[in-house]
Amino acid sequence: MAVARSSSVLRQKKMLKFAVPCLLLLAVVFFVYNKDKKHESEETNVLTRLDLPWRSKKGFPRKEDYEKEYPLLLENEQLVVCYESYTDHRKSLYTTTSLSETTEEPSTTQRNHQQHQQLLQSLQLFNGTEPMIYFVTPTYPRREQIPEIIRLGQTLMHVARLHWIVADDTSSCSATLNSHIKKFGIPYTLLASPMPEMYRARKNAPRGVANRRAALNWIRQNQKKTGVLYFGDDDNTFDLKLFSEIRYTKKVSMFPVGLIGDYAISTPIVRNGRVEGFFDSWPAKRKWPVDMAGFAVSLEYLALSPNATMPYKAGYEEDEFLKSIGLKLEDIEPKARNCTEILVWHTQTKSSKSPTVRISMDRQKLDKLNLGTLLSRLESMGVNHISESEGTTAQAIVNGSVKPLSFWFS
């Protein structure tokens, strides 16, 4: 009996010796499997959150992929050259057929004509050897687009040796936008460069990046290696002195921008003629905390970094672009009297939804009045919309009394 009990105990000990390693091995396998599944889930979440177009061999984004932007065009980026003109044919937009020489006090029209003639004479002083300024303006269809392009265009009309690159955030070419740019007589290129949909869907969409990337690629494709690159938004305000300041930029010039952030100013900090830091209310761990309108880049210097680009990362476009061209603090040239003057302002037009005007009558009748042409032009600009059944009912005022538009046709 004792022998049998002893034999049973021995068998149990042998089974434990075999079972314990097996259980440990199973525990290790289970732990590793769960860890891999968790890692795979985390990578999938990162992929979903970042919405990136590239993949590693396993189908997940590599760390280096989502920490930087590829320098080349993404698969679904577009660059369409809509219209171009390399001829500078600036002339007086509103000339008079005859100017009276007997009037002692010249009229406003005469004064404007004389001032414009002086402008044309000053433009002719340039002999064609001065560096060209490539002024890049990202824009997008909205009711304020055309008025802002007109305002900016009338500033740029005063700047000689300038090529205006207007990049529109749309997949189709806008004939209306082109007609307004063309009339200034400035050499220009109009691009259609829509933001890729994967970025447009983001809550904080990186506006203007696709436009500026398209302009950078246009410069490379056209082998523009001399001159100066400047990013100027269509709602900013520019002092004409700015253009003479940036024209001879050797590498990267910088200057203050007014109406920025909580300080109402973003500027380099200059001591003894050298940039030593930056004054900006949003540091955000940026190496180069500057506004897009606060720097200009020599194309000779840009050509040294053929992969320079701008990331689709809202708030970090300037910082990453300047990093991509290898900028060093000692390379920066402070302008605007050692950054003591403000030559560019970050003015912004408050965007409003285009109103719908209800005109429940034959619109062809309106062509007999000025309203037909006027309302059609506004509608083509996206300033308003005309509907027969919706919106605010259109009315007219005659001698202080409100009348329907049909008043003229009754």
Disulfide bonds with the S-S distance in Angstrom:
Cys82-Cys173 2.10
